[in-house]
Amino acid sequence: MERSKQSKISFRYFLISILVVVMCLYVIGKVIKIIFIEGEGWNKKSEAAIMKDVKIPAHRGNILSADDEIVASTIKEYKLFFDFRDIKDNGKYVRVPHPDTLNKYIDAFCLAISKKLGDKSASEYKKKLLKGYKNKSGRVNLSPKVVSYLDLLEIKKFPLVNKGGGATGFFVESQEKREMPFGKVASRTIGRLKNGKAEYGIELAYDSILRGKDGKADFRIIRKQLVEIRGTEIPKENGCDIRTTIDLRIQYHAEEALLRKLKEVDADNGSVIVMEVETGAIKAIANYSRIKEGKFGESRNFAISGLYQPGSTFKTVAITAALDDGVTTPTEIFDTEDGTYTHRHPNGKNSKQIRDWNAHRGGFGPISVTRIMEESSNIGTAKVVLKGYENNPQKFLDKLDQMGINEKVDLKLIGQAYPQIPKLSSKLWSYTTLPWMSFGYNIQVPPIYSLMFYNAIANGGKMISPIFVTDILKEGKVIEHIDSKVVREQICKPKTITQVREILTSVVQNGTAQNLKSPNVSIAGKTGTVIIYSGEFGYDPNARTHRVSFCGYFPDDEKPKYSCIVVVTRPRGVYPSAGPIAGGVLKEIAENMYALGYLNEAPQLQVGDETKRKPKISKGIDNITEALCDSLNIEYIAEHAEEITADTCNVENNDIITLPSVIGMGIRDAIYTLEDLGVKVTAQGRGYVKQQIPSPGTPYNKGDEVIIILEN
């Protein structure tokens, strides 16, 4: 009995051993088959499931204003989708989402997404989703609209999709977009991307620095998902940020002043540049041209690419050369005759007439060099230059080179133009070239070069190149600082600079630019008007095709802070006077900068025992500043209105200061209002302010961050 029991146990162990051996032989056989027989096929399948050298895009760097506001940035946008295909779960295929889940939440979701996106009704969304669900569609595009990251976070809280993508089929796809939070501010200078490629401006000039370097890695496809294979990656290098010289507040007022004047005089196009005298930093640059009647846009950067005959603004260059060479003095008298002067060829056979703008009134007669500049006399300027250089024109051309007017300066911007000064050896040189050059004809100079010369006069004779970028940053730290380059340490003798500056002051005080006199800011400079060549009409002044300009600096004291040039082409329906048109733009910019505290300290409200001194608001920024004063209960005086005396406007000595409301404002007005309070503003979206965080009325401290969300 005992032996029979042991035999049964031994038999069972034997059977188990046999089964184990058979199973091992089966596994070994399978391994041998896979390796030696099916190995090549499995390797091919494995390789087919691997994607090699997949590009990992680098993040393009931001372009910043001078005070670190983002003017161009790459942001992610999201497209919304549903995947209604069945998925395998525990060996079974199940619907996503479950019918009960879909039926329970679809109405609430469609109502919420309709309110959020606003492009379809709730019933239209429901119809689209149910159709996709019925057809088991794997890619139902919820809407052609894209949403921001903040919008996506909000949408993920909506009924249905808040159950999670795995349970509902909801998924998103991200895409990158170059966003300009401040719209078209300095757009031609900042540049743009098209299909991911930089086209012009700073975007193109610093493209290699901004775009960084893409990375790459191998990925394996597992369950339709890409999984990175470790050890194969080459890390991406995100692009650096670029800090520009552009000051958004100055830029805003420069654009507004220029655009307003172009519409007022019905001009073809115009440009303005504001430059910091000491550093060469371009604080504002704007270019507008007529797109259609009554509408203007930035289509070309005329300020750096335009080749123009500068007209009378070049008289400053000519007179500076003559004064520095000792040809004349500010007080020397030249006879401008009756407003007409016939310049004759040395052979006595050929001649050509030079006219002054007041020839119809009998001219200016004998006047000093200073008066020649005040009245912008073509005849007087030509006679000064002919006196010193008629027998040796090359000496004049050499003087221009010495003063740097003909120097090729690299602005780093594609499309920039360079001055075209005629050469004595040129076939185009004639006996009229020199005198006509003296008052700005027979030469072509980009506006930014004219400004560079006037800036040198304001800078004590030191000519520096204009710059648009000051810093390259990596992760918020400056890795390279860019200074302007010195073009000429001294364009002429210090005595000459003093003389020329006195003359340019006199042009505004007593000459053609008297309309630029201001009780707030002193301005010096020179007007310029040139007749544009008009085909069959040639230089016929009756053709009424003129270009007017003003170039100067402010404040006109021992150390001016800013220089500026304004050029307006083909004003129609008004007399082409450079002072009121181009000079008027510069004056408005200068006064706005004064009001904003760029030239001196802003006026402080002082309250005495019985009287109150109220700040005066200059015209041009009145709407913004008045809104700010109203929100802070500050009493003020507006240039265009009667003094405000309402008791509700009196200043209260409150310990708690709260945020004003900027809801409904455009981005520029909102940023000006808030940043003037000392807070840091972050803008999201474009259009008008829909929401501000923290909300209006919230107490704040200087340096706090305020987020404004904009929508069209």
Secondary structure, DSSP 8 states (H G I E B T S, - for coil): -HHHHHHHHHHHHHHHHHHHHHHHHHHHHHHHIIIIISHHHHHHHHHHTEEEEEEE------EE-TTS-EEEEEEEEEEEEE----EEETTEEE-SS-HHHHHHHHHHHHHHHHHHH-SS-HHHHHHHHHHHHHTT-S-EE--S--B-HHHHHHHTTSTTGGG-HHHH-EEEEEEEEEE-TTTTTTHHHH-EEETTEEEEHHHHHTHHHHH-B-EEEEEEEETTEEEE-TT--B--B---EEEES--HHHHHHHHHHHHHHHHHHT-SEEEEEEEETTT-BEEEEEEEEEEETTEEE--S-HHHH--B--GGGGHHHHHHHHHHTTS--TT-EEE-TTSEEEEE-TTSS-EEEEE-TTGGGT---EEEHHHHHHHT-HHHHHHHHHHHHTT-HHHHHHHHHHHTTT-----S-TT----B---TTSTT--TTHHHHHHTT-S-BB-HHHHHHHHHHHHTTT-EE--BSEEEEEETTEEEEE----EEES-SS-HHHHHHHHHHHHHHHHHSTTGGG--SS---EEEEEEEE---GGGTT-GGG--EEEEEEEEES-SSS--EEEEEEEE---SS---HIIIIIHHHHHHHHHHHHTTSSS-----EE-SS-EE--EE-TTSHHHHHHHHHHTT---EETTS-----GGGS----S--B----TT-BHHHHHHHHHTTT-EEEEEESSEEEEEES-TT-B--TT-EEEEEEE-
